[in-house]
Amino acid sequence: MSFPPRPDADEPERDLRPGTITRLAQQKRDAERVSVFIDGAFAFGLALDLAVRAGLRKGQRLGVAEQQALLDEEERLRAKAVALDYIAYKARTEAEVMRKLARKGFPEHVAEEAVARMRELGYLDDADYARAYAKGRLDGRGHGPQRIRADLRKRGVAPKTIDAALDDLVERDDLRESALEHGRKRWQRLRREDDPYKRRKKLADFLARRGFDFDLIREVTEVLEAEDA
């Protein structure tokens, strides 16, 4: 269950009532926020730019629905700002951003709207993320399809998107080249193993842990044994 973000520390709990704006004051702790007073009492805090865009002014009458609409809009803006800051640090999946916003207390519908906006702006693309992640893990760490698939699933990428990313690697023959590269390094380290069976098994276990399938492991083993012949 998620809850809306807490008001700022210097803002009392909100008790919305219809009335007339009697004062708009910049907050001492955050000059980019204003405190809105209605009928002489604090009503709520609001982002300064939102207050300006909404045309809030002293003497203006606001109903409860109008006040709530302003607060809802601010919540949406906050969610988008949190999402943008989160993905600016490094690439993320849509699910990861949704989880981040949930941890921050944003309701699901607000988080979904923020994610949709990031997608529209091109800041979120699970297909691109999956392809880059798969290529990076394969080239940089020698991880095979099974391990990459498991990692992407943890990050919330859809199965069809993962399949497409892995198919792309297969078409470029990247899997075989990576398995050979990392397998060859491990094979060299296993030279001290006198028992050929144990050497092959240790290599197979190594490649299996990295997520390569049986057929590719067998092919790599045969190639490396041929190179030593």
Secondary structure, DSSP 8 states (H G I E B T S, - for coil): --------TTS-------EEEEEEEE-SS-TTEEEEEETTEEEEEEEHHHHHHTT--TT-EE-HHHHHHHHHHHHHHHHHHHHHHHHHHS---HHHHHHHHHHTT--HHHHHHHHHHHHHTTS--HHHHHHHHHHHHHHHH---HHHHHHHHHHTT--HHHHHHHHHHHHHTTHHHHHHHHHHHHHHHHTTT---HHHHHHHHHHHHHHTT--HHHHHHHHHHHHHHH-
